[in-house]
């Protein structure tokens, strides 16, 4: 990015924009070349969509590991190189080409068989997916997000579509009985090995699914909620239905082909996330009992509906949700947990991105929480005060009153402190927008070291 910013200053804007795709493409090739095209020696799974990507990545990884396959992954929340697992402290989901290719090379060196790459629309636009030889693509669902940075929803959808279009150009891989990639050489018969079918897995309940099914794939898996009158989709090779979803304060249960899976994760949306893992497992001919047990063993994902317990007599939940649909899903789940009041700490992304979401976020919090505290999140180059005012307006429009049940506190630590001070026995404090992120992004590309979960623990222990 530093090189790109320097080039921007020298070259006129129009010329720079024309040359930018070439720049990104060459950088993608060069980074893959430097690290000797590591994805050719791994079974690569790409996960994309608007929501549920990170949890789906984590569930898929744990399922593959339970089946005995060493697995690496890169996601918004965490990284795993096959030897160690650590929090993503980069404030970016799909990192630069050199970082990603280096990670893939380390995964090869560490003996990984599978790798999962959370693949974003912005990463795709910058060709960060190029020269990664994907084998399986997972589409979790789509709704408006980052539409400002893409110049509209259709451009956002097309950016996601570029990944599915790219699958056709990815070279076929062969594996032995232990799922090791076999590089075909003279004298070796490919028939002696198993071919990894290029596969797409899609959420059939999403209204945009037909667009993604329109792209070529060697085999297509689709999942949907059972029940109701639904047309059969002739583009699907394998249809998997799930249903009988029951959510309680203990977890979420669901049924697939009369097999009950009891997830420890809360929320019906996590049943959908689990289906991405189920279909990956099925596409890889995994035993359903291994799939079931591995998903039931997942306790939680950092910063995704994560409960912070320091022996307080109220519940504190930290979640990454930073856009309206995700917040709606959170409140659906909170209603299932016995509680008295809900105290919600939130902000909204800055940097000129999706400005229209700001009052919507305030409205949602105002309608569902008893107390709303609007604070700083990731203002980037925007004025945090203006962002906070815009979110606050949404809460005021549905009846919240400043300094009564609605507070504007620009300092995020003080905002969290205020929320904790308002909480009594049986209440829920909900802190959204950052999850397990390790920094707050401010003006001029600067970052402030941060972790909502650590701040909460520190304040509770005081």
LUMBA-861091 format. One record per residue: x, y, z of N, C-alpha, C in turn. Coordinates in steps of 0.2 Angstrom, whole numbers, padded with zeros to 4 digits, always signed. Example, Ala and Ser with C-alpha at 12.3 -4.5 7.8 and 13.67 -1.06 7.14 Angstrom:
<pts>
+0066-0028+0039+0062-0022+0039+0066-0016+0039 +0064-0011+0035+0068-0005+0036+0064+0000+0039 
</pts>
This chain:
<pts>
+0004-0006+0000+0000+0000+0000+0004+0006+0000 +0010+0006+0003+0014+0012+0004+0017+0014-0003 +0019+0008-0007+0021+0009-0014+0016+0012-0018 +0010+0009-0017+0004+0012-0021+0003+0019-0020 +0003+0021-0014+0002+0028-0012+0007+0033-0015 +0013+0031-0015+0019+0035-0018+0018+0035-0026 +0016+0030-0029+0014+0030-0036+0009+0035-0038 +0004+0035-0033-0002+0039-0034+0000+0046-0034 +0004+0048-0030+0006+0055-0030+0010+0058-0036 +0013+0053-0040+0017+0054-0046+0013+0054-0052 +0009+0049-0053+0005+0048-0059-0002+0052-0059 -0004+0055-0064-0010+0058-0064-0016+0053-0063 -0021+0055-0060-0027+0050-0057-0029+0046-0063 -0031+0049-0069-0034+0045-0074-0029+0039-0076 -0023+0041-0077-0018+0036-0079-0017+0031-0074 -0017+0033-0068-0016+0028-0062-0021+0023-0062 -0028+0025-0063-0033+0021-0063-0033+0016-0068 -0031+0018-0074-0030+0014-0080-0025+0008-0079 -0019+0010-0075-0014+0006-0074-0014+0001-0068 -0019+0003-0064-0020+0000-0057-0021-0008-0058 -0026-0010-0062-0027-0017-0063-0021-0021-0065 -0017-0018-0070-0010-0021-0072-0005-0022-0066 -0005-0017-0062-0001-0016-0056-0003-0022-0051 -0009-0023-0050-0012-0028-0045-0010-0035-0048 -0011-0036-0054-0010-0042-0057-0003-0045-0057 +0001-0040-0059+0008-0041-0059+0011-0043-0052 +0008-0039-0047+0010-0040-0040+0008-0047-0038 +0002-0049-0040-0001-0056-0038+0004-0061-0041 +0005-0060-0047+0010-0066-0050+0017-0066-0047 +0019-0060-0046+0026-0060-0043+0026-0063-0036 +0021-0061-0032+0021-0064-0025+0021-0072-0025 +0016-0074-0030+0016-0082-0031+0022-0085-0033 +0025-0081-0038+0032-0084-0041+0037-0084-0035 +0038-0079-0031+0043-0079-0026+0042-0084-0021 +0036-0086-0019+0035-0092-0015+0033-0098-0018 +0035-0099-0025+0034-0105-0028+0027-0108-0029 +0022-0104-0030+0015-0106-0031+0013-0111-0026 +0013-0109-0020+0011-0114-0015+0004-0117-0015 +0000-0114-0018-0007-0116-0018-0008-0123-0022 -0003-0124-0027-0003-0130-0031-0002-0136-0027 +0000-0135-0021+0002-0141-0017-0003-0142-0011 -0009-0138-0011-0014-0138-0006-0021-0139-0009 -0025-0142-0005-0033-0141-0007-0035-0135-0004 -0037-0130-0009-0039-0123-0007-0046-0122-0007 -0049-0120-0001-0056-0118+0000-0057-0111+0000 -0060-0107-0004-0062-0100-0003-0069-0099-0001 -0069-0095+0004-0076-0093+0007-0077-0086+0006 -0083-0084+0003-0085-0077+0002-0092-0076+0003 -0094-0070+0004-0101-0068+0005-0101-0062+0010 -0107-0060+0012-0107-0054+0016-0107-0055+0023 -0109-0061+0026-0109-0062+0033-0108-0070+0034 -0105-0072+0040-0104-0079+0041-0098-0082+0039 -0094-0078+0035-0088-0080+0032-0083-0083+0038 -0081-0079+0043-0076-0081+0048-0078-0087+0052 -0085-0087+0054-0087-0093+0058-0087-0099+0053 -0089-0098+0047-0089-0104+0042-0082-0107+0041 -0077-0102+0040-0070-0104+0040-0068-0108+0046 -0069-0106+0052-0067-0109+0058-0070-0116+0058 -0077-0116+0057-0080-0123+0057-0078-0128+0052 -0076-0126+0046-0073-0130+0041-0067-0133+0043 -0063-0128+0046-0056-0130+0048-0056-0135+0054 -0060-0134+0059-0061-0139+0064-0064-0146+0062 -0068-0145+0057-0071-0152+0054-0065-0156+0051 -0061-0152+0047-0056-0156+0043-0051-0158+0048 -0049-0154+0053-0044-0157+0058-0047-0163+0061 -0053-0163+0063-0056-0169+0066-0056-0175+0062 -0056-0174+0055-0055-0180+0051-0048-0182+0050 -0043-0178+0053-0036-0180+0052-0032-0177+0047 -0035-0171+0045-0031-0167+0040-0029-0161+0043 -0022-0160+0042-0019-0154+0045-0022-0148+0040 -0024-0143+0044-0028-0137+0040-0025-0131+0042 -0024-0126+0037-0022-0119+0039-0028-0115+0036 -0028-0109+0039-0033-0104+0036-0031-0097+0038 -0034-0092+0034-0034-0085+0035-0041-0082+0035 -0042-0078+0040-0049-0076+0041-0049-0069+0045 -0054-0066+0045-0055-0059+0048-0053-0060+0056 -0054-0065+0059-0053-0066+0066-0046-0069+0068 -0044-0074+0064-0038-0078+0066-0034-0080+0060 -0028-0082+0061-0024-0086+0056-0022-0092+0059 -0020-0097+0055-0018-0104+0057-0013-0106+0051 -0007-0107+0053-0002-0109+0048-0001-0117+0048 -0005-0121+0052-0004-0128+0053+0000-0130+0059 +0003-0125+0062+0007-0126+0068+0005-0122+0074 +0003-0116+0072+0000-0111+0078-0006-0108+0075 -0010-0105+0080-0016-0101+0078-0015-0095+0082 -0017-0089+0079-0016-0083+0082-0021-0078+0079 -0023-0073+0083-0028-0068+0081-0025-0063+0075 -0030-0062+0071-0028-0057+0066-0027-0050+0068 -0021-0048+0068-0020-0041+0071-0018-0036+0065 -0020-0038+0059-0019-0033+0053-0024-0029+0051 -0030-0029+0055-0036-0025+0053-0038-0026+0046 -0037-0032+0043-0039-0033+0036-0040-0040+0036 -0046-0042+0032-0047-0049+0031-0043-0053+0026 -0043-0051+0020-0038-0054+0015-0032-0049+0014 -0027-0051+0017-0021-0047+0017-0017-0047+0010 -0012-0043+0010-0008-0042+0004-0006-0049+0001 -0005-0048-0006-0003-0054-0009+0003-0058-0007 +0009-0054-0005+0015-0057-0002+0013-0060+0005 +0009-0057+0009+0007-0060+0015+0004-0067+0014 -0001-0067+0010-0005-0073+0009-0001-0078+0006 +0003-0077+0000+0007-0082-0003+0012-0085+0002 +0015-0080+0006+0020-0083+0011+0016-0088+0016 +0010-0086+0018+0006-0090+0023+0005-0097+0020 +0003-0097+0013+0002-0103+0010+0008-0107+0009 +0014-0104+0008+0020-0108+0008+0022-0111+0015 +0021-0107+0020+0022-0110+0027+0017-0116+0028 +0011-0115+0026+0006-0121+0027+0009-0127+0023 +0011-0126+0017+0014-0132+0014+0020-0135+0018 +0025-0131+0020+0030-0133+0024+0028-0136+0031 +0022-0134+0034+0020-0137+0040+0016-0143+0039 +0015-0145+0033+0012-0152+0031+0004-0151+0031 +0001-0145+0029-0006-0145+0028-0008-0148+0022 -0014-0151+0023-0017-0154+0017-0022-0149+0014 -0026-0146+0018-0031-0141+0016-0029-0134+0019 -0032-0129+0015-0031-0122+0017-0038-0119+0016 -0040-0114+0020-0046-0110+0019-0044-0103+0019 -0046-0100+0014-0045-0093+0013-0051-0089+0013 -0052-0085+0018-0058-0080+0018-0057-0075+0013 -0061-0075+0007-0059-0071+0001-0065-0065+0001 -0062-0059+0001-0067-0053+0001-0067-0050-0006 -0073-0046-0006-0074-0042-0013-0068-0037-0014 -0066-0034-0009-0061-0029-0010-0054-0032-0012 -0053-0038-0009-0047-0042-0011-0048-0044-0018 -0054-0046-0020-0054-0049-0027-0053-0043-0032 -0056-0037-0030-0055-0031-0035-0048-0030-0036 -0044-0031-0031-0036-0030-0031-0032-0036-0033 -0036-0041-0036-0033-0047-0039-0029-0051-0033 -0031-0051-0027-0027-0054-0022-0029-0062-0022 -0034-0064-0026-0036-0071-0027-0032-0074-0033 -0029-0070-0037-0026-0072-0043-0020-0076-0041 -0018-0082-0045-0013-0086-0043-0013-0090-0037 -0020-0090-0034-0021-0095-0029-0026-0100-0032 -0024-0106-0033-0027-0112-0036-0033-0115-0032 -0039-0111-0032-0044-0114-0028-0047-0120-0031 -0050-0124-0026-0053-0130-0028-0060-0130-0026 -0062-0127-0020-0069-0127-0018-0071-0120-0016 -0076-0117-0018-0079-0110-0017-0085-0111-0013 -0086-0107-0008-0092-0107-0003-0095-0100-0003 -0101-0100-0005-0105-0093-0005-0110-0093+0000 -0109-0089+0005-0113-0089+0011-0119-0085+0011 -0120-0080+0006-0126-0076+0005-0123-0069+0004 -0128-0065+0002-0126-0058+0000-0132-0053+0001 -0129-0047+0004-0134-0041+0005-0129-0035+0005 -0132-0029+0004-0128-0023+0003-0123-0022+0009 -0116-0022+0007-0111-0020+0012-0105-0017+0007 -0102-0012+0010-0096-0009+0006-0098-0007-0001 -0105-0005-0001-0107-0003-0008-0104+0004-0010 -0103+0008-0005-0099+0014-0007-0093+0013-0010 -0089+0009-0007-0082+0008-0010-0082+0004-0016 -0087+0001-0018-0088-0003-0024-0092+0001-0030 -0095+0007-0027-0099+0011-0032-0106+0008-0033 -0108+0004-0029-0115+0002-0029-0115-0006-0028 -0122-0008-0027-0122-0015-0025-0121-0020-0031 -0123-0018-0037-0121-0023-0043-0114-0024-0044 -0110-0018-0043-0103-0019-0043-0100-0024-0038 -0103-0023-0032-0101-0027-0026-0102-0035-0028 -0108-0036-0030-0110-0043-0032-0105-0045-0038 -0104-0041-0043-0100-0043-0048-0093-0045-0046 -0090-0041-0041-0084-0042-0038-0083-0049-0035 -0089-0051-0031-0089-0058-0028-0089-0063-0034 -0093-0061-0039-0094-0066-0045-0087-0067-0049 -0083-0063-0048-0076-0064-0052-0072-0070-0049 -0073-0071-0042-0070-0077-0039-0073-0083-0042 -0079-0083-0043-0083-0090-0046-0081-0090-0053 -0080-0085-0057-0078-0085-0064-0071-0088-0064 -0067-0086-0059-0060-0088-0059-0059-0095-0058 -0063-0099-0055-0063-0106-0054-0061-0110-0060 -0064-0108-0065-0064-0112-0072-0056-0112-0074 -0053-0107-0072-0046-0106-0075-0041-0110-0070 -0043-0112-0064-0039-0115-0059-0037-0122-0061 -0031-0124-0061-0029-0131-0063-0031-0136-0059 -0033-0142-0062-0035-0148-0059-0029-0151-0055 -0031-0154-0049-0026-0157-0044-0028-0164-0043 -0023-0168-0042-0024-0175-0040-0021-0177-0033 -0024-0181-0030-0022-0183-0023-0021-0190-0022 -0017-0192-0017-0016-0200-0016-0021-0201-0010 -0021-0207-0008-0026-0210-0003-0025-0206+0004 -0020-0202+0005-0019-0198+0011-0020-0191+0010 -0023-0189+0004-0025-0182+0002-0019-0178+0001 -0013-0181-0001-0007-0177-0003-0008-0175-0010 -0006-0169-0012-0006-0167-0019-0001-0171-0023 -0003-0174-0028+0002-0178-0032+0003-0173-0039 +0010-0171-0040+0011-0167-0046+0012-0172-0051 +0009-0172-0057+0009-0177-0062+0016-0176-0066 +0019-0182-0066+0025-0182-0070+0025-0187-0075 +0030-0188-0080+0030-0193-0085+0030-0200-0082 +0026-0204-0084+0027-0211-0081+0022-0212-0075 +0019-0207-0073+0014-0207-0068+0007-0207-0071 +0003-0212-0070-0004-0212-0073-0009-0208-0068 -0012-0203-0071-0017-0199-0067-0023-0204-0064 -0024-0209-0068-0030-0214-0066-0028-0217-0059 -0022-0217-0057-0020-0220-0051-0021-0216-0045 -0024-0210-0046-0025-0205-0041-0032-0202-0041 -0034-0199-0036-0041-0196-0036-0041-0189-0038 -0045-0187-0042-0045-0180-0045-0050-0176-0040 -0047-0170-0038-0051-0165-0034-0056-0161-0038 -0062-0163-0038-0067-0159-0042-0067-0152-0040 -0067-0147-0045-0068-0140-0043-0076-0140-0041 -0077-0137-0035-0083-0137-0032-0086-0131-0030 -0092-0129-0031-0095-0123-0028-0101-0126-0023 -0101-0122-0017-0106-0123-0012-0110-0117-0011 -0116-0117-0011-0120-0111-0011-0126-0111-0006 -0128-0106-0004-0134-0105+0000-0140-0104-0004 -0144-0109-0005-0150-0108-0010-0155-0104-0007 -0155-0102-0001-0160-0097+0002-0159-0090+0001 -0153-0089-0002-0151-0082-0004-0154-0080-0010 -0156-0074-0011-0160-0071-0017-0155-0070-0023 -0149-0070-0022-0144-0069-0027-0141-0075-0029 -0143-0081-0027-0139-0087-0028-0139-0089-0035 -0144-0088-0039-0144-0090-0046-0138-0087-0050 -0136-0080-0048-0131-0077-0051-0124-0081-0051 -0123-0084-0044-0117-0087-0043-0117-0095-0046 -0123-0097-0046-0124-0104-0049-0123-0104-0057 -0123-0098-0060-0122-0097-0067-0115-0098-0069 -0110-0098-0065-0103-0099-0066-0102-0107-0067 -0097-0108-0071-0095-0115-0071-0092-0118-0065 -0094-0125-0064-0091-0128-0058-0091-0136-0060 -0086-0140-0058-0086-0147-0059-0092-0150-0055 -0094-0148-0049-0099-0150-0046-0102-0145-0041 -0109-0145-0040-0112-0139-0036-0116-0142-0031 -0115-0140-0025-0118-0142-0019-0123-0136-0017 -0129-0137-0015-0133-0132-0012-0136-0134-0006 -0137-0129-0001-0141-0131+0005-0147-0126+0006 -0152-0128+0009-0158-0124+0010-0162-0127+0016 -0166-0122+0019-0170-0124+0024-0176-0129+0022 -0177-0134+0025-0182-0139+0023-0189-0136+0025 -0194-0138+0021-0201-0136+0023-0203-0130+0018 -0209-0130+0016-0211-0125+0012-0211-0127+0004 -0214-0124+0000-0215-0126-0007-0209-0122-0011 -0204-0126-0013-0198-0123-0016-0197-0127-0023 -0195-0123-0028-0194-0126-0034-0187-0130-0034 -0187-0135-0038-0180-0139-0038-0175-0135-0043 -0169-0134-0040-0164-0130-0044-0160-0135-0049 -0161-0135-0055-0158-0140-0059-0151-0139-0060 -0148-0133-0058-0141-0132-0058-0137-0135-0053 -0141-0138-0048-0137-0141-0042-0136-0149-0043 -0130-0151-0042-0129-0158-0042-0131-0162-0035 -0130-0159-0030-0131-0161-0023-0135-0156-0019 -0141-0158-0017-0145-0154-0013-0145-0157-0006 -0144-0152-0001-0144-0154+0006-0149-0150+0010 -0154-0152+0013-0159-0149+0017-0157-0149+0024 -0159-0144+0028-0158-0144+0035-0164-0141+0038 -0166-0143+0044-0172-0140+0047-0172-0141+0055 -0179-0141+0057-0180-0142+0064-0175-0138+0069 -0174-0132+0067-0169-0128+0071-0172-0126+0077 -0168-0127+0083-0170-0125+0089-0165-0121+0093 -0166-0115+0095-0161-0111+0098-0163-0110+0105 -0158-0111+0110-0159-0110+0117-0153-0106+0120 -0153-0105+0126-0147-0102+0129-0141-0106+0129 -0142-0113+0128-0137-0118+0128-0134-0119+0121 -0137-0117+0116-0134-0118+0109-0140-0119+0104 -0138-0122+0098-0143-0122+0093-0143-0129+0090 -0148-0132+0089-0149-0139+0087-0152-0139+0080 -0150-0143+0075-0153-0144+0069-0153-0151+0066 -0157-0152+0061-0157-0159+0058-0155-0159+0051 -0151-0164+0049-0149-0165+0042-0150-0172+0041 -0155-0174+0036-0156-0181+0035-0158-0185+0041 -0162-0182+0045-0164-0186+0052-0158-0186+0057 -0152-0183+0055-0147-0183+0060-0146-0177+0064 -0147-0177+0070-0147-0171+0074-0140-0168+0076 -0139-0162+0075-0132-0159+0076-0134-0154+0082 -0130-0154+0088-0131-0150+0093-0125-0145+0094 -0126-0139+0091-0121-0134+0091-0120-0131+0098 -0114-0129+0100-0114-0125+0106-0114-0118+0104 -0114-0116+0098-0115-0109+0096-0122-0107+0096 -0123-0101+0098-0130-0098+0099-0132-0095+0092 -0139-0096+0090-0141-0092+0084-0143-0096+0079 -0149-0095+0075-0151-0099+0069-0146-0098+0064 -0143-0092+0064-0138-0090+0058-0132-0095+0059 -0130-0097+0065-0125-0102+0065-0127-0109+0062 -0133-0111+0062-0135-0117+0059-0133-0116+0051 -0135-0110+0049-0133-0109+0041-0125-0109+0040 -0121-0106+0045-0114-0106+0045-0112-0114+0045 -0115-0118+0049-0113-0125+0050-0114-0128+0043 -0119-0126+0039-0121-0130+0033-0115-0129+0028 -0112-0124+0028-0106-0123+0024-0101-0128+0025 -0100-0129+0032-0095-0135+0034-0097-0142+0032 -0104-0143+0033-0107-0149+0031-0106-0151+0024 -0107-0146+0020-0107-0147+0012-0100-0148+0010 -0095-0144+0013-0088-0146+0012-0086-0153+0014 -0088-0155+0019-0087-0162+0022-0090-0167+0017 -0096-0166+0015-0099-0171+0010-0096-0171+0004 -0093-0165+0001-0090-0165-0005-0083-0168-0005 -0080-0169+0001-0074-0172+0002-0075-0180+0004 -0081-0182+0004-0083-0189+0006-0082-0191+0013 -0083-0186+0017-0082-0187+0024-0088-0190+0027 -0086-0194+0033-0092-0198+0036-0096-0192+0040 -0103-0193+0040-0107-0188+0043-0106-0188+0050 -0104-0194+0053-0103-0194+0061-0097-0190+0063 -0092-0190+0059-0086-0186+0060-0088-0178+0059 -0092-0177+0054-0094-0170+0053-0098-0168+0059 -0103-0172+0061-0107-0170+0067-0103-0169+0073 -0099-0173+0075-0095-0173+0081-0090-0166+0081 -0087-0165+0075-0083-0160+0075-0086-0153+0076 -0092-0152+0073-0096-0146+0073-0099-0145+0080 -0100-0151+0084-0103-0150+0091-0097-0149+0095 -0091-0150+0093-0086-0148+0098-0083-0141+0097 -0086-0137+0093-0084-0130+0092-0087-0126+0097 -0083-0123+0102-0086-0120+0108-0087-0112+0106 -0083-0109+0102-0084-0102+0100-0079-0100+0095 -0080-0094+0092-0075-0091+0088-0074-0084+0091 -0067-0082+0092-0065-0076+0095-0069-0070+0092 -0072-0066+0096-0076-0060+0094-0082-0061+0090 -0085-0067+0090-0091-0069+0087-0096-0071+0093 -0100-0067+0095-0105-0068+0100-0101-0071+0106 -0095-0068+0108-0091-0071+0113-0093-0068+0120 -0094-0072+0125-0096-0070+0131-0090-0069+0136 -0090-0064+0139-0084-0062+0143-0086-0063+0151 -0083-0068+0154-0085-0069+0161-0080-0068+0166 -0081-0063+0170-0076-0062+0175-0080-0062+0182 -0084-0067+0183-0088-0068+0189-0093-0062+0190 -0095-0058+0185-0100-0053+0186-0107-0056+0186 -0112-0053+0189-0119-0055+0189-0123-0053+0183 -0120-0051+0178-0123-0049+0171-0119-0052+0166 -0122-0052+0160-0119-0055+0154-0116-0050+0150 -0110-0051+0147-0107-0046+0143-0105-0050+0136 -0107-0048+0131-0106-0051+0124-0103-0046+0120 -0097-0049+0117-0093-0045+0112-0094-0048+0105 -0096-0044+0100-0097-0047+0093-0095-0042+0088 -0093-0045+0082-0090-0041+0077-0096-0037+0073 -0102-0039+0073-0107-0036+0069-0107-0029+0069 -0106-0027+0062-0105-0019+0061-0110-0017+0056 -0115-0021+0054-0120-0019+0049-0126-0022+0051 -0132-0018+0048-0139-0020+0050-0141-0027+0051 -0140-0031+0045-0142-0038+0046-0139-0042+0051 -0133-0041+0052-0130-0045+0057-0132-0043+0064 -0134-0036+0065-0136-0034+0072-0143-0037+0073 -0147-0037+0067-0154-0040+0068-0154-0047+0070 -0149-0051+0067-0148-0058+0070-0146-0059+0077 -0142-0054+0079-0140-0054+0086-0146-0053+0091 -0150-0048+0089-0156-0047+0094-0160-0053+0094 -0161-0056+0088-0165-0062+0088-0163-0067+0093 -0156-0068+0093-0153-0073+0098-0154-0070+0105 -0153-0064+0106-0153-0061+0113-0160-0062+0116 -0165-0062+0112-0172-0063+0115-0173-0070+0118 -0169-0075+0116-0169-0082+0118-0166-0083+0125 -0162-0078+0127-0158-0078+0133-0162-0074+0138 -0163-0077+0144-0167-0074+0149-0163-0068+0152 -0166-0062+0152-0162-0056+0154-0167-0050+0156 -0165-0045+0159-0169-0039+0161-0168-0034+0156 -0162-0030+0156-0161-0025+0152-0156-0027+0147 -0156-0023+0141-0150-0024+0136-0147-0017+0135 -0141-0017+0136-0137-0011+0136-0132-0012+0130 -0133-0008+0125-0129-0009+0118-0124-0003+0117 -0118-0005+0116-0112-0001+0114-0111-0002+0107 -0111+0003+0103-0110+0003+0096-0107+0009+0093 -0105+0008+0086-0103+0014+0083-0104+0013+0075 -0100+0015+0071-0101+0013+0064-0095+0015+0060 -0094+0010+0055-0087+0011+0051-0087+0018+0048 -0081+0021+0047-0080+0027+0044-0077+0027+0038 -0072+0031+0036-0068+0031+0030-0073+0032+0024 -0079+0035+0025-0083+0036+0019-0086+0030+0016 -0086+0025+0020-0089+0018+0018-0096+0018+0021 -0101+0016+0016-0108+0015+0018-0111+0019+0023 -0111+0026+0022-0113+0031+0026-0120+0030+0028 -0124+0027+0023-0132+0026+0024-0133+0021+0030 -0128+0017+0032-0130+0012+0037-0130+0016+0044 -0127+0021+0044-0126+0024+0051-0132+0025+0055 -0137+0029+0052-0144+0030+0056-0147+0023+0057 -0146+0019+0052-0150+0012+0052-0147+0008+0059 -0141+0009+0060-0138+0005+0066-0141+0008+0072 -0141+0015+0072-0144+0018+0078-0151+0017+0079 -0155+0016+0074-0162+0014+0074-0163+0007+0077 -0159+0003+0074-0159-0004+0077-0158-0005+0084 -0153-0001+0086-0151-0001+0094-0156+0002+0098 -0159+0008+0095-0164+0011+0099-0171+0007+0100 -0172+0003+0095-0178-0001+0095-0178-0007+0099 -0172-0010+0100-0171-0016+0103-0167-0016+0110 -0163-0011+0112-0160-0010+0118-0163-0005+0123 -0162-0006+0129-0165-0002+0134-0161+0005+0135 -0154+0003+0134-0149+0009+0134-0145+0008+0128 -0143+0014+0125-0139+0014+0119-0133+0019+0120 -0127+0017+0119-0121+0021+0120-0118+0021+0113 -0117+0027+0110-0114+0027+0103-0107+0030+0105 -0102+0026+0101-0095+0028+0102-0091+0027+0096 -0085+0028+0097-0080+0028+0091-0079+0021+0089 -0078+0019+0083-0076+0013+0081-0070+0012+0077 -0071+0014+0070-0065+0014+0066-0066+0020+0061 -0065+0026+0063-0067+0032+0059-0062+0033+0053 -0057+0030+0053-0052+0031+0047-0051+0039+0047 -0052+0042+0041-0051+0049+0040-0057+0053+0041 -0063+0050+0043-0069+0054+0044-0069+0057+0051 -0073+0062+0052-0073+0065+0059-0078+0060+0063 -0075+0057+0069-0079+0053+0073-0085+0056+0076 -0085+0062+0077-0090+0066+0080-0096+0066+0075 -0095+0067+0069-0100+0067+0064-0103+0060+0063 -0099+0055+0063-0102+0048+0063-0106+0046+0069 -0104+0048+0075-0108+0047+0081-0114+0051+0080 -0114+0057+0078-0121+0061+0078-0126+0057+0073 -0123+0055+0067-0127+0051+0062-0131+0045+0065 -0127+0041+0069-0129+0035+0072-0134+0037+0077 -0133+0042+0081-0137+0044+0087-0144+0047+0084 -0144+0050+0078-0150+0052+0075-0155+0047+0074 -0152+0041+0072-0156+0035+0071-0160+0033+0077 -0156+0033+0083-0159+0031+0089-0164+0036+0092 -0162+0042+0091-0167+0047+0093-0174+0047+0089 -0173+0045+0083-0179+0045+0079-0184+0039+0081 -0182+0035+0085-0186+0029+0088-0188+0030+0095 -0186+0036+0098-0188+0038+0105-0183+0038+0110 -0177+0037+0108-0172+0037+0114-0170+0044+0115 -0169+0046+0122-0167+0052+0124-0160+0053+0126 -0157+0058+0124-0150+0060+0126-0149+0061+0133 -0144+0057+0136-0142+0058+0143-0148+0055+0148 -0152+0051+0145-0157+0047+0149-0156+0040+0147 -0158+0038+0141-0156+0031+0139-0152+0031+0133 -0149+0036+0131-0145+0037+0125-0139+0041+0127 -0133+0039+0125-0127+0042+0127-0122+0043+0121 -0119+0048+0120-0114+0049+0115-0107+0050+0119 -0103+0045+0118-0096+0045+0122-0091+0043+0117 -0087+0048+0115-0082+0047+0109-0077+0042+0111 -0074+0042+0117-0069+0037+0120-0072+0030+0121 -0070+0026+0117-0073+0019+0117-0072+0016+0124 -0067+0017+0127-0066+0014+0134-0071+0017+0139 -0072+0023+0139-0076+0026+0143-0084+0024+0141 -0085+0023+0135-0092+0021+0133-0093+0014+0136 -0088+0009+0136-0089+0003+0138-0089+0003+0146 -0086+0007+0149-0086+0008+0156-0093+0011+0158 -0096+0015+0154-0102+0018+0156-0108+0012+0155 -0107+0008+0150-0112+0002+0149-0111-0003+0155 -0105-0004+0158-0104-0009+0163-0107-0006+0170 -0107+0001+0170-0109+0004+0176-0117+0004+0176 -0120+0004+0171-0127+0004+0170-0130-0003+0171 -0126-0008+0171-0128-0015+0171-0129-0018+0178 -0135-0021+0179-0137-0024+0185-0138-0032+0184 -0139-0035+0190-0140-0042+0189-0145-0044+0184 -0143-0049+0180-0148-0051+0175-0148-0047+0168 -0144-0042+0168-0144-0038+0162-0139-0041+0157 -0140-0038+0151-0135-0040+0145-0132-0034+0143 -0125-0034+0143-0121-0028+0139-0119-0031+0133 -0121-0028+0127-0119-0030+0121-0114-0025+0118 -0108-0027+0116-0103-0023+0113-0102-0025+0106 -0103-0021+0101-0103-0023+0094-0098-0019+0090 -0096-0021+0084-0092-0018+0079-0085-0020+0078 -0082-0023+0083-0075-0024+0083-0073-0031+0084 -0077-0035+0088-0076-0042+0090-0069-0042+0093 -0065-0047+0090-0058-0048+0092-0053-0044+0088 -0055-0039+0085-0050-0034+0081-0045-0031+0086 -0039-0030+0084-0033-0028+0088-0031-0021+0087 -0035-0017+0084-0034-0010+0083-0040-0006+0081 -0040+0000+0083-0044+0005+0080-0041+0009+0075 -0044+0010+0069-0041+0014+0063-0043+0021+0063 -0038+0025+0064-0039+0033+0064-0036+0036+0057 -0036+0043+0058-0034+0046+0052-0027+0045+0050 -0025+0046+0043-0019+0045+0040-0016+0038+0041 -0020+0033+0041-0018+0026+0041-0015+0024+0048 -0016+0028+0053-0013+0026+0060-0018+0022+0063 -0015+0018+0068-0019+0013+0072-0018+0014+0079 -0023+0013+0083-0022+0012+0090-0023+0005+0093 -0019+0002+0096-0019-0004+0099-0026-0005+0103 -0029-0010+0102-0036-0011+0105-0039-0018+0105 -0042-0020+0110-0046-0026+0110-0052-0025+0114 -0058-0025+0112-0064-0024+0116-0064-0029+0122 -0062-0035+0120-0063-0041+0126-0058-0039+0131 -0052-0037+0130-0047-0036+0135-0049-0030+0139 -0052-0025+0136-0054-0019+0139-0060-0020+0144 -0064-0025+0142-0070-0027+0146-0067-0030+0152 -0063-0035+0151-0060-0039+0157-0056-0034+0162 -0052-0030+0159-0049-0025+0163-0053-0021+0167 -0059-0018+0164-0064-0014+0168-0068-0018+0173 -0069-0024+0171-0073-0029+0176-0069-0030+0182 -0062-0032+0181-0058-0033+0187-0056-0028+0191 -0057-0022+0189-0056-0016+0193-0062-0015+0197 
</pts>
